[in-house]
Each structure stands twice: as C-alpha cells, then as structure tokens.
C-alpha cells in the first residue's frame, strides 16, 4: 500500500471510528510499521488539518464534532481508482466526434495533472487503452451545447430540424426534458409544442438552435418513460406488441448476454438455441437488429413482423440479381 492509499485508508478509519483506534490496529490495517503510522498521523493532522485527538496509549480518532465536517482536501485516489481514472482519461481524449472534447478539455487537463502527480515518475502505457468509435455521427457542437443548456436550465428551445426519414426541414419549438445517449449518438427527448406531444430528436439533425427565455414545460418522469422508453430502442410510443425471435446455438452465445430492452425475456432451449421476447412499437430498428444476425436469427412472431423481414430480405436479394 503506497502513501496515498494509507492516508486515504487512515482517514476513513478515523472518520468512522466511534472509539479511539489503537496504533496496533492501525499498523495491521495499513500494513506498515509503528513509525510509519505516527508519520502518517502527523501528516494528516499537521498538513491536512485533520481534527485528530488521542495519544499512543489510548488510541486515535477524529474529534466528535469537527470530524463529521472534515474531508480530505482535493482528490485522493487509491490504485484501483487511479487506473479507472486513466481509462476515463483515454475515453475522453480518444472518443470520436469531438462533441464533448472541447467542453471537457479543462477537465482532461486536470486528470492528466492528477495522473502525473500520482505516478511518482512512472510512465503510464496509455496506448494500452483503446477506444474505437462505432457508427457515431458528426454533429454541430454549438447545437449540442444549446440542447444541454436548455435541458439543465429548464428553458424552451427553438431549432431547425431536418428529419432523416423524409429529409424535410422544419422549425420546432420544444420543452426539453432530457438528453439520451444511445448507441454512440445523442437524442433529445422533448415536448414538441408544434405537434403537441412528446418526441425524440436526433441531435445531429438539429441546427440553428436557440435557447428561449420561456420556461420549459415539465413532463413527469413516469410519463416520459412510458412514452419514450416503453418501446424498443429509441423509437417512442406505447408498445404495439411483443416480438419473439429465435437465435441458433452459435448466435445464442452472444445474444444471451446482450441487453436489448428493459422488459426483455430470454431463455435457452434444449437444442442450444435462444428465444428472446421483447416489446416494440416501430418495427424498423428491431428489424435492423434482427437482420444483423442474418441466417442465425428467425422472427417467430408476430406474423406481420415476419412478413416485413421477408420483404426486406427479398429486396436485399434483388440487389444481387443483376
């Protein structure tokens, strides 16, 4: 245990102790000598201004009144937390899109400084931590900031929106409810005042955003979940039905560990295949996910979803008949 970890452990022990803790117990918990315990106690008391009371015979603890208010200044990390911070630093610096990189640059600089201070001259092999973006989309960083500001400040938001499905451009005024990160991309859940209902907007399709002075309309969290999270994927609306999908034994080894929906039901079958049941509203995203598994997945029911999958496969096959 290095010094940082000993100081952190010593602080936690003294802060939660109801009675004085003996030096022998501290030696055992910290895994160090008696002299080291006294040095750490002195550093904690004199340099960090910890309210330590007691002596070597009766033991040590924090003052009953001041100890409740005292916390270690700055940020103290043990080795596990330091390694997690290192991974987070790489995630910030190497994630694609750049939409958060500029806003979080000051935080990243502080993380790098902390890593330097805690490394004791050791060079961390940061190249061993890899972050590979997948299917992320480019977006207007200023629009993203306005979206987040409106959500947090509870203000209405005005913007131009270009729907991906129709390529239609419209001007919308909404009461932002929350931002959702889903499959590497950002979405805005909002009350659409022009459509008089809850809608989800892909943030990468938002331009010319402007935060208004008008207070946003707040929608109850349960209603948001019921409307926006009750169906499969990012598509909103009440579930229209349940789909049953059968994966063969090869695909089962992956699908059994995947999270598709909060209400999904899955079971292994005797032949090694895997049956997955889940609710859905719009079939489009569900079909894309199922077809991703190709011949390893079969939609069992409902019949309408089977027919849609059959039509999509036939259409795809026709592209190769020329």
Secondary structure, DSSP 8 states (H G I E B T S, - for coil): --HHHHHHHHHHHHHH-SS-B-HHHHHHHHTS-HHHHHHHHHIIIIIS---EEEETTTEEEE-TTTTTT---SS----HHHHHHHHHHHHHHHH-SS-TTTTTTHHHHHHHHHHHHHHHTT----GGGS-----S-----HHHHHHHHHHHHHTEEEEEEEE-TTT--EEEEEEEEEEEEEETTEEEEEEEETTTTEEEEEEGGGEEEEEEEEEE-----HHHHIIIIISSSTT--S---EEEEEEE-HHHHHHHTT----TT-EEEE-TTS-EEEEEEESSHHHHHHHHHTTGGGEEEEE-HHHHHHHHHHHHHHHHTT--
